């Protein structure tokens, strides 16, 4: 039941316990207890709302920053990642394979704000060797949800 709950709430965290219990064919109390246990264990870490900021009047710039670092002896990348994820601008930090070590995602009000974060805060960390910043120009799909739907052709069909 645990895996089924996780798969369902990953797609729709707003589903209510009663509906979830019906889908699973389980008692509501069992589903509620299982969710509470997973929250206590840290399996469920939080609940988030996916927002298409393009459809609002709020200006936001998102960026992916590849970071090459020198890992610290006996600590690897963990302390470096922790220093980076403590910045409030940072949304996520991942240890990745390939030419870079960490992938950092962040948001700012402008390209300049993001650039200043990279040059003034991130690049100045003593363990950071180099960075490569990629600005997100358009999101097509995020967290499994399609954001960029094709516009429907509203023209009438003409038949002869």
N, C-alpha and C positions, 0 to 999 in steps of 0.2 A: 504494500500500500504506500510505503514511503516514497518510492520512486515515482509512482503514479501521481501522488500529490505534488511532488516537486515539478514534474513536467507540466502539470496543469497550471499551477500558480506562477510558474515562470512566464507563461504566456498571458495570464490574466490574474494579477495579484488582487484584484478587487472582487473576485468570485466569493460568494458568501459560503459559509460552512455548510448550510443546509443543501445548497445546490451541489457542492463538492461531494457531500455524503451520498447524494442520489447518484451522481455519476460513478462513484466508486462502489456503490452498493454496500455502504458501511453505515454504522450508526454515527450521528453527528458528534456525540461525545468522544468517540474513538478518533475521528478526524481532527477534532479540536485538540485533543491530547497529543496526537502525533505532531501536529503543527507546533504546539507549545514546546514539545520536547526538542524538535529540530531548531527552534529559535534559541532555546537554552544551550544547546550543543554548539551553536554557531554555524550550523548547516545553512539555515536561513539567516542571512546577514542583514537584510533590510528590504524595504519595499519602495519602489521608485515609480515615478510618473514620467512617461516619455512625451516630450513636448516638441512639436514642430515649430521652432522659433521663427522660421521663415513666414509663418502665418500670423505673426504678432508684429507690433510696432517696436518691439524691443530689439536693439542692435546687439548682436553677439557675434563673436568670431571664435571659431573652434580651430585647434591646431593639434597635430601629432608631432611630437618631437622625439627624434631618435637621439639617444645619448650614448656615447662611448666613454667608459669610465675605467679607472684602475681599481680593481677590487682590493679590499683591505685584508691583510693577513689574518686568518682565523675567523673572519666574519663574512667573507665573500661580498655579495652585493646587497645584503640585507640592510646594513646601516646606511649605505648610500641611498637606497630606495626609500628608507624611512625619512631621511633628511629631506628628500624631494617631496614625498607625499604629504608632509606636514604643511607645505605651503597651501594657503586656502585657494589659490587659483587652480591648483592641480586637481583634476577629476580622477585620474587613474595612473598607475605606474605598473608596468609589466616587465619581467625579465624575459628577454627574447633571444632567439638564436639568430645567427647571421653576422653581418658586419658591425652591428651595434649591439649594446648590452641591454639597454632599457628603452622602453617606449613609454613616453609620458603624454597624456592627453590633458588639455586644459582649455579653458574658455576665458575670453576677455571682452571688453567693450569695443576694442578696435585692434587693427593690425599692429599699430604702434604699441599698445598696451601689452600685447602678447610678445612682441619683439623685445620690449624693455624687460619683461620678465626673464626671457631667455638670456639676454646679454648682461643684465644686472644681477640676477639671482642665480640662475641655473649654471651658466658658463663660468661663474666665479667660484664655484665649489672646487676645493682643491683636488678632488678625485676625478673631476670631469675633464676628459681629454678633448672631446669635440661634440658638437651637436648638429643636427640637420632638422630644420623646421619645415613642416608641410602644413599649409593652411587648407582647411576643408572648405571647398567652394560650394558644394551641394551634397546633401545627403539623399540617397535614393532608398536606402533601407537601414534601419537602426534597431538593434535588439530584436530582430526577427519581424519588425513591422515595416511595411512598405510606406515610404513617405511621399515619394514623387510619383503620383499617379498620372497616367496619360490623360490629357484633356479629351473629352468626348467630342466627336464630330457632330455638331448640332444641325448640320445642313439636312434638308429634306431630300429624299431620294427622288429622282425624276425618271419616270419610265415612259417610253414611247409606244 
